[in-house]
Amino acid sequence: MKRSRMLALLLCIAVTLSLASCSSSSPSYYDKNESAAYDSSMGYSGGWGAAEEAYDDNEYESPAPEPDKPEAVNDLSSRKIIKNADLQFETTAYDEFLASLSACVAQFGGYAESSETYGGGIYSSRSSRSAYLTLRIPADRYDGFMETVSGLGAVTHRSESAEDVTMSYVDTESRLRALETEYETLLEILDKAESLEDVILLQSRISDLNYQMDSYKSQLRKYDDLISYCTVRVTVSEVWRETVPNGKTLTFGERIATGLKENLFDIGEGFSDFAVWFVTSLPYLLIWAVVIAAVVLIIRAIVRRTRKKKEKQLVEAYIRSQEHETENKKTDENP
């Protein structure tokens, strides 16, 4: 019983130490700023003790004005920021654009995390190839990459986002340090444990700590990966003509002229597509023509035979009716 109580007491001490480590692991720049602000508001570098001494001696003097300090600058380099971007391009030179994009990614030290490509059909004269790529670019070269890649083709859509995960990152680090402190303490207690029951209890807790620490370490590695390499999703569409080359704003007359050209072009493409479809579908059309012709001939033959049969029946009925009338006349003449 004494050993169990002693072990429970040591476990409580380990947990207390870990909690104390967690609470004392807040960012240093918060502590420094708060301490400086507190000293400045009190006017004494010695805290409350110095203030009471000055009050008792009635020798209080107003503090000398501090020299002007430069305004604090928001240092973004100390923040943990995850950047993401989406880009959509239109290009008339699909293959050349993809080659230029790959070269641009390699130039800035990035890589393609995933890519998908789709090809157009053979019956349309308009190519409809497209590509979807997920790129990872080093954070320190992200701005240069975005500026360079935007000049490769006509950008139809661009969006960027930045997520500040500093507080989550610092909190995860604090929790990890607290668990590591408890882990080291429990290892020291395990070395001094004598009973098998104590060893099993300690090892169970140490195993739980290992699992939790691995989880936090994995989360920190994920944060580090997303922070150090920005994610850029790119969509590339092949077109015959760019919608608005280089983002130019069209005037009223240019819009009318562009609309007429688009409609005439669509009509021409429609005739061209129909001609291609018709020529390539001739074998099927010929087969269907033969089948339809055969069906028509069979139907016509059946209709003709049916018509002749009906005509024959009508003639026979007419002959019988004439014969019947003749017999009736002879009967009337010779009663």
C-alpha positions as CSV (number, residue, x, y, z in Angstrom):
1,M,0.0,0.0,0.0
2,K,2.8,2.4,0.8
3,R,4.4,1.8,-2.5
4,S,1.1,2.4,-4.4
5,R,0.6,5.6,-2.5
6,M,4.1,6.7,-3.2
7,L,3.7,5.8,-6.9
8,A,0.4,7.8,-7.1
9,L,2.1,10.7,-5.4
10,L,4.9,10.6,-8.0
11,L,2.4,10.4,-10.8
12,C,0.6,13.5,-9.5
13,I,3.9,15.3,-9.3
14,A,4.7,14.4,-12.9
15,V,1.4,15.6,-14.1
16,T,1.8,18.8,-12.1
17,L,5.2,19.4,-13.7
18,S,3.8,18.9,-17.2
19,L,0.9,21.3,-16.6
20,A,3.4,23.9,-15.2
21,S,5.6,23.4,-18.3
22,C,2.5,23.9,-20.5
23,S,1.4,27.1,-18.8
24,S,4.9,28.6,-18.8
25,S,5.5,27.9,-22.4
26,S,3.6,30.9,-23.9
27,P,5.5,33.0,-26.5
28,S,8.3,35.1,-25.0
29,Y,7.3,38.2,-26.9
30,Y,3.9,38.4,-25.1
31,D,5.7,38.2,-21.7
32,K,8.2,40.9,-22.6
33,N,5.6,43.3,-24.0
34,E,3.3,42.9,-21.0
35,S,6.2,43.3,-18.5
36,A,7.4,46.4,-20.3
37,A,3.9,47.9,-20.4
38,Y,3.4,47.1,-16.6
39,D,6.7,48.8,-15.6
40,S,5.9,51.8,-17.8
41,S,2.5,52.3,-16.2
42,M,3.8,52.0,-12.6
43,G,6.8,54.2,-13.2
44,Y,9.1,52.1,-11.1
45,S,11.5,49.5,-12.1
46,G,11.4,47.8,-8.7
47,G,7.6,46.9,-8.7
48,W,5.3,47.3,-5.7
49,G,8.1,47.2,-3.1
50,A,9.8,50.2,-4.5
51,A,6.5,52.1,-4.8
52,E,5.7,51.5,-1.1
53,E,9.2,52.7,-0.1
54,A,9.0,55.9,-2.1
55,Y,5.5,56.5,-0.6
56,D,6.7,56.1,3.0
57,D,9.7,58.4,2.5
58,N,7.6,61.0,0.8
59,E,10.2,61.4,-1.8
60,Y,8.2,60.5,-4.8
61,E,9.3,62.2,-7.9
62,S,7.7,62.0,-11.3
63,P,9.6,59.7,-13.6
64,A,11.7,61.2,-16.3
65,P,10.1,61.0,-19.7
66,E,11.3,58.1,-21.7
67,P,12.9,58.8,-25.1
68,D,10.7,58.2,-28.1
69,K,10.8,54.6,-29.2
70,P,10.2,53.5,-32.8
71,E,6.8,52.0,-33.4
72,A,6.6,48.2,-33.3
73,V,6.7,46.6,-36.7
74,N,4.5,43.6,-37.4
75,D,7.1,41.0,-38.2
76,L,5.4,38.5,-40.5
77,S,8.5,36.3,-40.6
78,S,7.7,35.0,-37.1
79,R,4.1,34.1,-38.0
80,K,3.1,30.6,-39.2
81,I,1.1,31.3,-42.5
82,I,-0.3,28.7,-44.9
83,K,-0.7,30.2,-48.4
84,N,-3.0,28.7,-51.1
85,A,-3.8,30.0,-54.6
86,D,-6.0,29.1,-57.6
87,L,-5.2,30.0,-61.2
88,Q,-7.2,29.4,-64.4
89,F,-5.6,29.9,-67.8
90,E,-6.8,30.0,-71.4
91,T,-4.2,29.3,-74.1
92,T,-4.0,28.8,-77.8
93,A,-0.7,26.9,-77.5
94,Y,-1.6,24.1,-75.1
95,D,1.6,22.0,-75.4
96,E,3.9,25.0,-75.3
97,F,2.1,26.4,-72.3
98,L,2.5,23.2,-70.3
99,A,6.2,23.1,-71.1
100,S,6.6,26.7,-70.0
101,L,4.7,26.0,-66.8
102,S,6.9,23.0,-66.0
103,A,10.0,25.1,-66.6
104,C,8.7,27.8,-64.4
105,V,7.9,25.4,-61.5
106,A,11.4,23.9,-61.8
107,Q,13.0,27.4,-61.9
108,F,11.4,28.4,-58.5
109,G,12.3,25.0,-56.9
110,G,8.8,23.6,-56.8
111,Y,7.2,20.4,-57.9
112,A,3.9,19.0,-59.2
113,E,2.1,17.1,-56.5
114,S,-0.6,15.9,-58.9
115,S,-1.8,16.4,-62.5
116,E,-4.7,15.4,-64.7
117,T,-5.1,15.9,-68.4
118,Y,-8.1,15.4,-70.7
119,G,-8.2,15.3,-74.5
120,G,-10.8,16.4,-77.0
121,G,-12.9,14.3,-79.4
122,I,-11.8,13.5,-83.0
123,Y,-15.1,14.6,-84.6
124,S,-14.8,18.3,-83.6
125,S,-12.4,20.7,-85.2
126,R,-12.1,22.5,-81.9
127,S,-9.7,21.1,-79.5
128,S,-10.9,20.8,-75.9
129,R,-7.9,19.6,-74.1
130,S,-7.5,20.7,-70.5
131,A,-5.2,20.0,-67.5
132,Y,-5.5,20.3,-63.8
133,L,-2.3,20.5,-61.7
134,T,-1.6,20.9,-58.0
135,L,1.8,22.6,-57.5
136,R,3.9,23.0,-54.4
137,I,6.1,26.1,-54.4
138,P,8.6,27.2,-51.6
139,A,7.1,29.9,-49.5
140,D,10.0,32.2,-49.8
141,R,9.7,32.2,-53.7
142,Y,5.9,32.2,-53.9
143,D,5.5,35.9,-54.8
144,G,8.1,35.6,-57.7
145,F,6.4,32.4,-59.0
146,M,3.0,34.0,-59.0
147,E,4.2,37.0,-60.9
148,T,6.1,34.9,-63.5
149,V,3.4,32.3,-64.0
150,S,0.7,34.9,-64.5
151,G,2.5,36.1,-67.7
152,L,2.5,32.7,-69.4
153,G,-1.1,33.0,-70.7
154,A,-4.5,34.7,-70.3
155,V,-5.6,34.5,-66.7
156,T,-9.4,34.1,-66.4
157,H,-9.5,33.5,-62.7
158,R,-7.1,34.1,-59.8
159,S,-7.6,33.8,-56.1
160,E,-5.2,33.7,-53.1
161,S,-5.7,33.0,-49.4
162,A,-3.4,33.0,-46.3
163,E,-4.3,31.2,-43.1
164,D,-2.4,32.2,-39.9
165,V,-1.9,29.1,-37.8
166,T,0.6,30.6,-35.4
167,M,-1.6,30.2,-32.3
168,S,-2.4,26.6,-33.2
169,Y,1.2,25.8,-33.9
170,V,2.5,27.3,-30.6
171,D,-0.3,25.6,-28.7
172,T,0.7,22.2,-30.2
173,E,4.3,22.8,-29.4
174,S,3.4,23.6,-25.8
175,R,1.3,20.5,-25.4
176,L,4.2,18.4,-26.9
177,R,6.7,19.9,-24.5
178,A,4.4,19.2,-21.5
179,L,4.0,15.6,-22.6
180,E,7.8,15.2,-23.1
181,T,8.4,16.6,-19.6
182,E,5.9,14.1,-18.1
183,Y,7.5,11.4,-20.2
184,E,11.0,12.0,-18.9
185,T,9.7,12.2,-15.3
186,L,7.9,8.9,-15.7
187,L,11.1,7.3,-17.1
188,E,13.0,8.4,-14.0
189,I,10.2,7.0,-11.8
190,L,10.2,3.7,-13.8
191,D,14.0,3.2,-13.1
192,K,13.2,3.3,-9.3
193,A,10.1,1.2,-9.4
194,E,10.4,-2.2,-7.7
195,S,7.0,-3.9,-7.9
196,L,5.6,-5.5,-11.1
197,E,2.3,-3.6,-10.6
198,D,4.1,-0.3,-10.5
199,V,6.1,-1.1,-13.7
200,I,2.9,-2.2,-15.6
201,L,1.1,1.0,-14.5
202,L,4.0,3.2,-15.5
203,Q,4.5,1.5,-18.8
204,S,0.8,1.9,-19.7
205,R,1.0,5.6,-19.1
206,I,4.3,5.9,-21.0
207,S,2.7,4.1,-24.0
208,D,-0.2,6.6,-23.9
209,L,2.3,9.5,-23.8
210,N,4.1,8.0,-26.8
211,Y,0.9,7.9,-28.8
212,Q,0.0,11.4,-27.9
213,M,3.4,12.8,-28.7
214,D,3.5,11.0,-32.1
215,S,0.1,12.6,-32.9
216,Y,1.4,16.1,-32.0
217,K,4.6,15.6,-33.9
218,S,2.7,14.4,-37.0
219,Q,0.5,17.5,-36.7
220,L,3.6,19.8,-36.5
221,R,5.2,18.1,-39.5
222,K,2.0,18.7,-41.5
223,Y,2.0,22.3,-40.5
224,D,5.7,22.7,-41.4
225,D,5.0,21.1,-44.8
226,L,2.1,23.4,-45.6
227,I,3.9,26.5,-44.3
228,S,7.2,25.9,-46.1
229,Y,5.6,24.9,-49.4
230,C,2.6,26.9,-50.7
231,T,-0.2,25.1,-52.7
232,V,-1.1,26.4,-56.1
233,R,-3.9,24.8,-58.1
234,V,-3.7,25.5,-61.8
235,T,-6.4,24.8,-64.5
236,V,-5.4,25.1,-68.2
237,S,-8.0,25.1,-71.0
238,E,-7.0,25.0,-74.7
239,V,-9.1,27.5,-76.8
240,W,-9.0,28.7,-80.4
241,R,-9.0,32.3,-79.3
242,E,-8.5,33.7,-75.9
243,T,-11.6,35.3,-74.4
244,V,-10.0,38.6,-73.5
245,P,-6.3,38.6,-74.4
246,N,-4.1,40.0,-71.6
247,G,-7.1,41.1,-69.6
248,K,-8.0,43.9,-72.0
249,T,-11.4,45.7,-71.5
250,L,-13.4,45.8,-74.7
251,T,-15.4,48.9,-75.9
252,F,-19.0,48.8,-77.0
253,G,-18.1,48.6,-80.7
254,E,-15.4,45.9,-80.0
255,R,-17.9,43.9,-78.1
256,I,-20.4,43.9,-81.1
257,A,-17.6,43.1,-83.6
258,T,-16.3,40.3,-81.3
259,G,-19.9,38.9,-80.9
260,L,-20.5,38.8,-84.7
261,K,-17.2,37.2,-85.3
262,E,-17.9,34.6,-82.6
263,N,-21.4,33.8,-84.1
264,L,-20.0,33.5,-87.7
265,F,-17.2,31.4,-86.5
266,D,-19.6,29.1,-84.6
267,I,-21.8,28.8,-87.7
268,G,-18.8,27.8,-89.9
269,E,-17.6,25.4,-87.2
270,G,-21.1,23.9,-87.1
271,F,-21.1,23.2,-90.9
272,S,-17.6,21.9,-90.7
273,D,-18.4,19.5,-87.8
274,F,-21.5,18.3,-89.6
275,A,-19.5,17.6,-92.8
276,V,-16.9,15.6,-90.7
277,W,-19.6,13.7,-89.0
278,F,-21.4,12.9,-92.2
279,V,-18.3,11.7,-94.1
280,T,-17.1,9.6,-91.1
281,S,-20.6,8.1,-90.6
282,L,-21.2,7.1,-94.3
283,P,-20.6,3.4,-93.7
284,Y,-23.4,3.4,-91.0
285,L,-25.6,5.5,-93.2
286,L,-25.2,3.1,-96.1
287,I,-26.1,0.1,-94.0
288,W,-29.1,1.9,-92.6
289,A,-30.1,3.0,-96.2
290,V,-30.0,-0.7,-97.4
291,V,-32.0,-1.9,-94.4
292,I,-34.6,0.9,-94.8
293,A,-34.8,0.2,-98.6
294,A,-35.3,-3.5,-98.0
295,V,-38.0,-2.8,-95.5
296,V,-39.8,-0.4,-97.8
297,L,-39.6,-3.0,-100.7
298,I,-41.0,-5.7,-98.5
299,I,-43.8,-3.5,-97.3
300,R,-44.6,-2.4,-100.8
301,A,-44.7,-6.0,-102.0
302,I,-47.0,-7.0,-99.2
303,V,-49.3,-4.0,-99.9
304,R,-49.3,-4.8,-103.6
305,R,-50.2,-8.5,-103.0
306,T,-52.9,-7.5,-100.5
307,R,-54.3,-5.0,-103.0
308,K,-54.4,-7.6,-105.9
309,K,-56.1,-10.1,-103.6
310,K,-58.8,-7.6,-102.7
311,E,-59.3,-6.6,-106.3
312,K,-59.6,-10.3,-107.3
313,Q,-62.2,-10.8,-104.5
314,L,-64.1,-7.8,-105.8
315,V,-64.1,-9.1,-109.4
316,E,-65.3,-12.5,-108.3
317,A,-68.0,-10.9,-106.2
318,Y,-69.1,-8.8,-109.1
319,I,-69.3,-11.8,-111.4
320,R,-71.3,-13.8,-108.9
321,S,-73.7,-10.9,-108.5
322,Q,-74.1,-10.6,-112.3
323,E,-74.8,-14.3,-112.5
324,H,-77.3,-14.1,-109.7
325,E,-79.1,-11.3,-111.5
326,T,-79.2,-13.2,-114.8
327,E,-80.7,-16.2,-113.1
328,N,-83.3,-14.0,-111.4
329,K,-84.3,-12.5,-114.8
330,K,-84.7,-16.0,-116.4
331,T,-86.9,-17.1,-113.5
332,D,-89.1,-14.0,-113.9
333,E,-89.5,-14.6,-117.7
334,N,-90.4,-18.3,-117.3
335,P,-92.7,-18.6,-114.3
